[in-house]
Amino acid sequence: MTTSIRPAVHAKRIGPTLAPDRARVLMRPFHPTTEDIARRIVARVMTLPDEGVARLLGRVLGEFEDRHEQVEQLFRRRFEQVRHYLGDSPEASAERQALIGSYFTHEYSPESAALFNPSMVPHPDQAGLPKGALRFILSLRATGEGHISSITFRTGVVSAQHRITLTPPVPFATEPERVPNPAYDKKLFASKLQEAGVQNDFCQRVLDQLPEAFILDDLYRVLTAERQQTDPADATTEHAVRGILLLAESNYEVHFAPASRVSQRVLFPSTASQRNGIEDARFVRFQNDDGGLTYYATYTAYDGKIILPQLLETPDFVHFKFNTLNGPAVQNKGMALFPRKINGHYAMLSRQDDENILIMFSDNIHFWDAPKVLLSPAQPWEFIKMGNCGSPIETEAGWLVLSHGVGAMRKYCLGAFLLDLNDPARVLGRLREPLLSPNEAEREGYVPNVVYTCGVLLHGREVVIPYAMSDYATSFATVSLNELLAAME
């Protein structure tokens, strides 16, 4: 690229705007503050006469059946999770079980506070569309009570004229079922234990008894047997057991009902490492070596103190695998996977040092090391730090990457840069001026003066940019690919 000053290019705002929807609620487990309180709640329900149980359950169902699907069945499933609080009480009737379950359930509004940091990928189903149109899935970071973040979805269509039409979301939001016995690869599991600093003689004895592909039940069985043969006062053994279980339970699978709509589905935190949120998922449609497609998303797991970059995988947005990432380069935020291998290697953008954009390569999608600085702050609007805004887009001119820069008053703007197709460690050009900056209507919100995106879409020769406005709501903008490439310096 030449070093002459090019004309600035700016994205065009096209809408629509997605605001948080407080009416979308999940039924989630409610946990009393102590087990003694939980036992007393159950005991009080057990003292009610049968007619009182029927009347009270009828009131609860009457109030909540039109807000959720299969409410009574959900109450009964929740009862099975708290059945142990019955103690020596006689078996409860089906109605009493459902009523007890209702006392251990509550509504949670995942989008009540904010709906932001979107990423956008082509929908697996492109059937029945007008010529030139593209159906997409939009992932969003939804934030609710307690500032807990989850992943929620919307669908829509980009027309041939690059207009955005969002499909109204289904009113009933739902969480997935946990796959009871996901499979683990022993070699990969052992490598992750080693990386986590957990590997010792006890771990090796456990691994030696597991098949090359094992399930959680296998692991529980071997762990139980080995612990019985080990001194219970041995602190190193207990540390190893906790590490093994934490790793196993952080790598899990979930499954939504195939008949559910994409906009119903909510991925809510469900492990210790995610306790306070699943943040900023950067989805990408990845082309495998065999030509097949897999959707990956890098995201940040947050437990209230520590942030951990993690990986999400799905072929269809019905079945999801959550996987830990390992290696010395797995730190900080903002990892973004390239949409295919380059020269036989996976490639990832990242920001280990909270200032620069780095690039790294790996033979294993779960392990990353040896990052190399790719871009550093150069313009005043990015003097504080830079980061990527999602996975690179492949164009004939190179890998197009949207970035964010942070300047004075911690104002976030979007920029862009271009990388060589065959050697993405080589920068071909970057924008001198911001592509998108927060305007007066966008600078008020949970975090003022911010525009941000986690993944854009190329539709024909137009770049479609879903973007968050001050960590509160989400809108859309577009920019001509030709103009964007021409503005690179």
C-alpha positions as CSV (number, residue, x, y, z in Angstrom):
1,M,0.0,0.0,0.0
2,T,1.2,3.6,-0.6
3,T,1.8,6.0,2.2
4,S,0.0,8.9,0.7
5,I,-2.9,10.3,2.6
6,R,-6.2,8.7,1.5
7,P,-9.7,10.2,1.9
8,A,-11.4,9.3,5.2
9,V,-14.3,6.8,5.0
10,H,-17.1,6.6,7.5
11,A,-19.7,3.9,8.1
12,K,-23.4,4.8,7.4
13,R,-25.8,4.1,10.2
14,I,-28.9,2.2,8.9
15,G,-30.6,0.8,12.0
16,P,-32.7,-0.8,13.3
17,T,-31.9,-0.5,17.0
18,L,-32.2,-3.4,19.5
19,A,-32.9,-2.3,23.1
20,P,-32.9,-4.5,26.1
21,D,-36.2,-6.4,26.5
22,R,-37.2,-6.8,30.2
23,A,-40.2,-8.9,29.2
24,R,-38.0,-11.8,28.1
25,V,-37.6,-14.0,31.2
26,L,-36.0,-17.3,32.0
27,M,-37.1,-19.8,34.7
28,R,-34.0,-20.4,36.7
29,P,-33.2,-22.3,39.9
30,F,-33.6,-20.2,43.1
31,H,-31.2,-21.1,45.9
32,P,-32.1,-20.1,49.5
33,T,-29.2,-18.6,51.5
34,T,-28.7,-21.7,53.6
35,E,-29.6,-25.4,53.4
36,D,-31.5,-25.1,56.8
37,I,-33.8,-22.5,55.2
38,A,-34.3,-24.8,52.2
39,R,-35.3,-27.7,54.5
40,R,-37.7,-25.5,56.4
41,I,-39.4,-24.3,53.2
42,V,-40.0,-27.9,52.1
43,A,-41.3,-28.8,55.6
44,R,-43.8,-25.9,55.5
45,V,-45.1,-27.1,52.1
46,M,-45.4,-30.6,53.4
47,T,-47.7,-29.4,56.2
48,L,-50.3,-28.0,53.8
49,P,-53.5,-30.0,53.3
50,D,-53.9,-31.6,49.8
51,E,-56.7,-29.1,48.9
52,G,-54.5,-26.2,49.9
53,V,-51.6,-27.6,47.7
54,A,-54.0,-27.9,44.7
55,R,-55.3,-24.4,45.2
56,L,-51.9,-22.8,45.7
57,L,-50.3,-24.6,42.7
58,G,-53.3,-23.5,40.6
59,R,-52.6,-19.9,41.5
60,V,-48.9,-20.1,40.7
61,L,-49.6,-21.8,37.3
62,G,-52.3,-19.3,36.5
63,E,-49.8,-16.5,37.1
64,F,-46.9,-17.9,35.2
65,E,-48.1,-20.4,32.5
66,D,-48.6,-17.7,29.9
67,R,-45.0,-16.5,30.5
68,H,-43.2,-19.8,29.9
69,E,-43.6,-23.2,28.2
70,Q,-44.2,-26.4,30.2
71,V,-44.2,-24.6,33.6
72,E,-45.5,-27.5,35.7
73,Q,-43.0,-29.9,34.2
74,L,-40.2,-27.5,35.0
75,F,-41.4,-27.3,38.6
76,R,-41.3,-31.0,38.9
77,R,-37.8,-31.2,37.4
78,R,-36.7,-28.6,39.9
79,F,-38.2,-30.7,42.7
80,E,-36.0,-33.6,41.7
81,Q,-33.0,-31.3,42.2
82,V,-34.1,-30.4,45.8
83,R,-35.7,-33.8,46.7
84,H,-33.0,-34.4,49.3
85,Y,-34.5,-31.6,51.5
86,L,-37.5,-33.9,52.2
87,G,-35.4,-35.8,54.7
88,D,-37.6,-38.4,56.4
89,S,-40.9,-36.9,55.2
90,P,-43.2,-39.2,53.3
91,E,-43.2,-39.2,49.5
92,A,-44.9,-36.1,48.1
93,S,-47.7,-36.2,45.5
94,A,-47.1,-35.0,42.0
95,E,-48.9,-31.7,42.8
96,R,-47.0,-31.2,46.0
97,Q,-43.7,-31.9,44.1
98,A,-44.6,-29.2,41.6
99,L,-45.4,-26.8,44.3
100,I,-42.2,-27.4,46.2
101,G,-40.3,-26.9,42.9
102,S,-42.0,-23.5,42.4
103,Y,-40.5,-22.3,45.7
104,F,-37.0,-23.1,44.4
105,T,-37.5,-21.4,41.0
106,H,-37.6,-17.8,40.0
107,E,-37.7,-15.6,36.9
108,Y,-34.6,-14.0,35.6
109,S,-34.6,-11.3,32.9
110,P,-31.3,-11.8,31.1
111,E,-31.7,-8.6,29.0
112,S,-33.1,-6.3,31.6
113,A,-30.0,-4.0,31.8
114,A,-28.3,-4.2,28.5
115,L,-28.2,-5.9,25.1
116,F,-24.9,-5.2,23.4
117,N,-21.5,-6.3,21.9
118,P,-23.0,-8.2,18.9
119,S,-21.4,-10.5,16.4
120,M,-23.0,-11.6,13.1
121,V,-22.6,-14.8,11.0
122,P,-24.6,-16.3,8.1
123,H,-27.4,-18.6,9.3
124,P,-27.0,-22.3,8.5
125,D,-30.4,-22.2,6.7
126,Q,-30.5,-20.0,3.6
127,A,-33.6,-21.5,2.1
128,G,-36.6,-19.5,0.8
129,L,-34.9,-16.1,0.5
130,P,-35.2,-13.5,-2.3
131,K,-32.3,-13.3,-4.7
132,G,-29.4,-11.5,-3.2
133,A,-30.6,-11.7,0.4
134,L,-28.8,-13.4,3.3
135,R,-30.2,-14.8,6.5
136,F,-28.0,-14.2,9.6
137,I,-27.7,-15.0,13.2
138,L,-26.9,-12.2,15.6
139,S,-25.3,-13.1,18.9
140,L,-25.5,-10.5,21.7
141,R,-24.2,-10.1,25.2
142,A,-27.3,-9.8,27.4
143,T,-26.8,-8.4,30.9
144,G,-29.3,-8.7,33.7
145,E,-29.6,-8.6,37.5
146,G,-26.3,-8.8,39.3
147,H,-24.5,-7.7,36.1
148,I,-24.5,-11.3,34.9
149,S,-23.9,-11.7,31.2
150,S,-25.2,-14.4,29.0
151,I,-25.4,-15.0,25.2
152,T,-28.7,-14.4,23.5
153,F,-29.6,-14.5,19.8
154,R,-31.7,-12.8,17.2
155,T,-32.2,-13.7,13.5
156,G,-32.8,-11.5,10.5
157,V,-32.2,-10.9,6.8
158,V,-29.9,-8.6,4.8
159,S,-31.6,-7.7,1.6
160,A,-29.9,-7.4,-1.8
161,Q,-30.0,-3.6,-1.1
162,H,-28.3,-4.2,2.3
163,R,-31.3,-3.3,4.4
164,I,-31.6,-5.1,7.7
165,T,-34.9,-6.8,8.7
166,L,-34.9,-8.5,12.2
167,T,-37.3,-11.4,12.9
168,P,-39.4,-10.7,16.0
169,P,-38.0,-12.9,18.8
170,V,-40.1,-15.7,20.3
171,P,-41.4,-14.5,23.7
172,F,-40.5,-17.7,25.5
173,A,-36.8,-17.7,26.4
174,T,-35.2,-21.1,27.2
175,E,-32.0,-22.6,28.5
176,P,-30.5,-25.8,27.1
177,E,-30.3,-29.1,28.7
178,R,-26.8,-30.3,29.8
179,V,-25.6,-33.3,27.9
180,P,-25.2,-35.8,30.7
181,N,-22.1,-37.6,29.6
182,P,-20.0,-35.7,27.1
183,A,-16.9,-37.4,25.7
184,Y,-13.4,-36.4,26.5
185,D,-10.2,-37.0,24.6
186,K,-7.6,-38.4,27.1
187,K,-4.5,-36.9,25.4
188,L,-6.1,-33.4,25.2
189,F,-7.4,-33.7,28.8
190,A,-3.9,-34.7,30.0
191,S,-2.3,-31.7,28.2
192,K,-4.7,-29.3,29.7
193,L,-4.0,-30.7,33.2
194,Q,-0.3,-30.2,32.5
195,E,-0.8,-26.7,31.4
196,A,-3.0,-25.9,34.4
197,G,-0.2,-27.2,36.7
198,V,-2.3,-29.9,38.2
199,Q,-0.5,-33.0,36.8
200,N,1.1,-35.3,39.4
201,D,1.3,-39.0,40.3
202,F,-2.3,-39.2,41.3
203,C,-3.4,-37.6,38.0
204,Q,-1.3,-40.0,36.1
205,R,-2.8,-43.1,37.9
206,V,-6.3,-41.8,37.1
207,L,-5.4,-41.1,33.4
208,D,-3.8,-44.6,33.1
209,Q,-7.1,-46.2,33.9
210,L,-9.2,-44.2,31.4
211,P,-9.8,-45.2,27.8
212,E,-8.5,-42.9,25.0
213,A,-12.1,-41.5,24.7
214,F,-13.8,-41.4,28.1
215,I,-17.0,-40.0,29.6
216,L,-17.7,-38.2,32.9
217,D,-19.1,-41.4,34.5
218,D,-15.7,-43.1,33.7
219,L,-13.9,-40.2,35.4
220,Y,-16.1,-40.3,38.5
221,R,-15.7,-44.0,38.8
222,V,-11.9,-44.0,38.6
223,L,-11.6,-40.9,40.8
224,T,-13.7,-42.6,43.5
225,A,-11.6,-45.8,43.4
226,E,-8.3,-44.0,43.5
227,R,-9.3,-41.7,46.4
228,Q,-10.2,-44.8,48.5
229,Q,-6.6,-46.0,48.1
230,T,-5.1,-42.6,49.0
231,D,-4.4,-41.0,52.3
232,P,-7.3,-38.5,52.9
233,A,-5.0,-36.1,54.6
234,D,-2.8,-35.9,51.5
235,A,-3.4,-32.3,50.3
236,T,-1.7,-32.8,47.0
237,T,-4.3,-35.5,46.1
238,E,-7.2,-33.3,47.0
239,H,-5.7,-30.4,45.0
240,A,-5.4,-32.8,42.0
241,V,-9.0,-34.0,42.4
242,R,-10.4,-30.5,42.5
243,G,-8.3,-29.6,39.4
244,I,-9.5,-32.7,37.5
245,L,-13.1,-32.0,38.3
246,L,-12.9,-28.3,37.6
247,L,-11.4,-29.0,34.2
248,A,-13.9,-31.7,33.4
249,E,-16.9,-29.6,34.4
250,S,-15.6,-26.6,32.5
251,N,-15.6,-28.6,29.3
252,Y,-19.2,-29.6,28.7
253,E,-22.0,-29.8,26.1
254,V,-25.5,-28.5,26.0
255,H,-28.4,-29.1,23.7
256,F,-31.5,-27.1,22.9
257,A,-34.8,-28.6,21.7
258,P,-34.4,-28.8,17.9
259,A,-37.9,-27.4,17.5
260,S,-37.1,-24.3,19.4
261,R,-36.4,-21.0,17.6
262,V,-32.9,-19.5,17.6
263,S,-34.2,-16.4,19.3
264,Q,-35.5,-18.5,22.2
265,R,-32.1,-19.8,23.1
266,V,-30.1,-18.3,25.9
267,L,-26.6,-19.6,27.0
268,F,-26.5,-18.7,30.7
269,P,-23.4,-19.1,32.9
270,S,-23.4,-22.6,34.4
271,T,-19.9,-23.3,35.7
272,A,-17.7,-21.8,38.4
273,S,-15.4,-20.0,35.9
274,Q,-18.5,-18.3,34.3
275,R,-20.3,-17.4,37.5
276,N,-20.5,-13.7,36.7
277,G,-20.8,-13.9,33.0
278,I,-20.2,-15.2,29.5
279,E,-18.9,-12.0,27.8
280,D,-18.3,-10.7,24.3
281,A,-18.7,-13.9,22.2
282,R,-17.0,-13.4,18.8
283,F,-18.7,-15.9,16.5
284,V,-17.1,-17.0,13.2
285,R,-18.2,-19.5,10.5
286,F,-15.1,-21.7,10.2
287,Q,-14.3,-23.7,7.1
288,N,-12.8,-27.1,8.1
289,D,-10.1,-28.9,6.1
290,D,-12.8,-31.3,4.7
291,G,-14.9,-28.4,3.4
292,G,-17.4,-28.6,6.2
293,L,-18.4,-25.7,8.4
294,T,-18.3,-25.2,12.1
295,Y,-19.3,-22.1,14.1
296,Y,-16.8,-21.2,16.8
297,A,-16.9,-18.4,19.3
298,T,-14.2,-17.1,21.5
299,Y,-15.6,-15.6,24.7
300,T,-14.5,-14.4,28.1
301,A,-15.6,-16.3,31.1
302,Y,-15.7,-14.2,34.3
303,D,-16.1,-15.5,37.8
304,G,-16.2,-12.1,39.5
305,K,-12.4,-11.8,39.9
306,I,-10.7,-13.6,37.0
307,I,-11.3,-13.4,33.3
308,L,-10.5,-16.5,31.1
309,P,-10.7,-16.7,27.3
310,Q,-12.7,-19.8,26.3
311,L,-14.0,-21.4,23.2
312,L,-17.6,-22.3,22.1
313,E,-18.3,-24.7,19.2
314,T,-21.6,-25.5,17.4
315,P,-22.5,-27.0,14.0
316,D,-26.1,-25.7,14.1
317,F,-26.8,-23.4,17.1
318,V,-28.7,-26.3,18.7
319,H,-25.8,-28.3,20.1
320,F,-23.0,-26.4,21.8
321,K,-19.6,-27.5,23.2
322,F,-17.9,-25.3,25.8
323,N,-14.1,-25.8,25.9
324,T,-11.2,-24.4,27.9
325,L,-8.4,-22.8,26.1
326,N,-4.8,-23.3,27.2
327,G,-1.3,-22.1,26.6
328,P,0.8,-19.1,27.8
329,A,-1.0,-16.8,25.2
330,V,-4.5,-17.5,26.7
331,Q,-5.0,-14.4,28.8
332,N,-6.7,-11.0,28.7
333,K,-9.7,-10.4,26.4
334,G,-10.5,-10.2,22.7
335,M,-9.3,-13.4,21.0
336,A,-10.6,-13.7,17.5
337,L,-10.2,-16.8,15.3
338,F,-9.5,-16.6,11.5
339,P,-12.3,-18.3,9.5
340,R,-10.0,-21.0,8.1
341,K,-6.5,-22.4,8.6
342,I,-3.6,-20.5,7.0
343,N,-0.7,-22.5,5.6
344,G,-2.0,-25.5,7.6
345,H,-2.2,-23.6,11.0
346,Y,-5.0,-22.1,13.0
347,A,-4.6,-18.3,13.4
348,M,-5.9,-16.0,16.1
349,L,-5.8,-12.3,16.9
350,S,-5.5,-11.4,20.6
351,R,-4.5,-8.7,23.0
352,Q,-2.4,-10.1,25.8
353,D,-0.9,-6.8,27.1
354,D,-4.1,-4.7,27.2
355,E,-2.6,-2.3,24.6
356,N,-1.5,-3.9,21.3
357,I,-3.1,-6.3,18.8
358,L,-1.2,-9.5,18.5
359,I,-1.3,-12.5,16.2
360,M,-0.5,-16.2,16.9
361,F,-0.6,-19.5,15.1
362,S,-1.2,-23.1,16.4
363,D,-1.6,-26.7,15.3
364,N,-4.2,-27.2,18.0
365,I,-7.2,-24.9,18.3
366,H,-7.2,-25.4,22.1
367,F,-3.6,-24.4,22.7
368,W,-2.0,-21.0,22.0
369,D,1.5,-19.6,22.5
370,A,4.2,-17.4,21.0
371,P,2.0,-14.3,20.2
372,K,3.6,-11.6,18.1
373,V,2.8,-7.9,18.2
374,L,0.9,-7.0,15.0
375,L,-0.3,-3.4,15.5
376,S,0.3,-0.8,18.2
377,P,-1.6,2.5,18.9
378,A,-0.6,5.1,16.3
379,Q,-3.4,7.7,16.1
380,P,-4.7,9.9,18.9
381,W,-8.1,8.1,19.0
382,E,-6.3,4.8,19.8
383,F,-3.5,6.1,22.1
384,I,-4.7,4.2,25.2
385,K,-5.1,0.8,23.5
386,M,-6.3,-1.2,20.5
387,G,-8.2,-4.4,20.1
388,N,-9.9,-6.5,17.4
389,C,-13.6,-6.3,16.7
390,G,-14.1,-9.9,15.7
391,S,-12.7,-12.4,13.2
392,P,-11.0,-11.3,10.0
393,I,-13.0,-11.2,6.8
394,E,-11.3,-12.7,3.7
395,T,-11.3,-10.4,0.7
396,E,-9.3,-10.4,-2.6
397,A,-7.1,-7.6,-1.2
398,G,-6.3,-9.3,2.1
399,W,-7.8,-10.1,5.5
400,L,-10.0,-7.2,6.6
401,V,-10.2,-6.7,10.3
402,L,-12.3,-4.2,12.2
403,S,-10.6,-2.8,15.3
404,H,-11.4,-0.6,18.2
405,G,-9.3,2.2,19.5
406,V,-9.5,3.9,22.9
407,G,-8.6,7.6,23.1
408,A,-9.1,10.6,25.4
409,M,-11.8,10.3,28.0
410,R,-11.8,6.5,27.3
411,K,-13.8,7.1,24.1
412,Y,-14.1,3.9,21.9
413,C,-14.1,4.2,18.1
414,L,-14.0,1.6,15.4
415,G,-11.2,1.4,12.9
416,A,-10.0,-1.2,10.4
417,F,-6.8,-2.7,9.0
418,L,-5.7,-5.1,6.3
419,L,-3.5,-8.2,6.5
420,D,-1.7,-10.2,3.8
421,L,-3.8,-13.3,2.8
422,N,-0.9,-15.7,2.9
423,D,1.1,-14.0,5.6
424,P,-1.3,-12.3,8.0
425,A,1.6,-11.3,10.3
426,R,2.2,-8.7,7.6
427,V,0.1,-5.5,7.8
428,L,-0.8,-4.0,4.4
429,G,-2.7,-0.9,5.6
430,R,-4.9,0.7,8.3
431,L,-7.3,3.6,8.6
432,R,-6.0,6.9,9.8
433,E,-9.4,8.1,10.9
434,P,-12.1,6.2,12.8
435,L,-14.7,4.3,10.7
436,L,-17.4,4.9,13.3
437,S,-17.4,7.1,16.4
438,P,-20.2,7.5,19.0
439,N,-22.6,10.3,18.1
440,E,-24.7,12.4,20.4
441,A,-27.5,9.9,20.4
442,E,-25.2,7.0,21.2
443,R,-22.9,8.3,23.9
444,E,-25.3,7.8,26.8
445,G,-25.5,4.4,28.4
446,Y,-24.1,1.9,30.9
447,V,-20.5,2.8,29.7
448,P,-20.7,6.2,28.0
449,N,-18.9,7.1,24.7
450,V,-18.5,3.7,23.3
451,V,-19.2,2.0,20.0
452,Y,-18.1,-1.7,19.8
453,T,-18.7,-4.8,17.8
454,C,-17.6,-8.5,18.1
455,G,-18.1,-9.5,14.5
456,V,-19.2,-8.1,11.2
457,L,-20.5,-9.6,8.0
458,L,-19.5,-9.2,4.3
459,H,-22.6,-9.1,2.1
460,G,-21.6,-8.7,-1.6
461,R,-19.4,-5.7,-1.6
462,E,-20.8,-4.2,1.5
463,V,-19.6,-4.6,5.1
464,V,-22.5,-4.9,7.5
465,I,-21.5,-3.8,11.0
466,P,-23.7,-4.6,14.0
467,Y,-22.5,-2.4,16.8
468,A,-23.1,-1.7,20.5
469,M,-23.9,1.8,21.7
470,S,-22.4,2.6,25.1
471,D,-22.8,-0.9,26.4
472,Y,-26.6,-0.6,26.4
473,A,-28.2,-1.3,23.0
474,T,-27.3,-2.5,19.5
475,S,-27.7,-1.0,16.0
476,F,-26.3,-1.5,12.5
477,A,-24.1,0.4,10.0
478,T,-22.7,-0.4,6.6
479,V,-19.7,0.7,4.6
480,S,-18.6,-0.1,1.0
481,L,-15.8,-2.6,0.9
482,N,-14.3,-0.8,-2.1
483,E,-14.3,2.5,-0.3
484,L,-12.9,0.9,2.9
485,L,-10.0,-0.7,1.0
486,A,-9.3,2.5,-0.8
487,A,-9.0,4.4,2.4
488,M,-6.3,2.1,3.8
489,E,-2.9,3.7,4.3
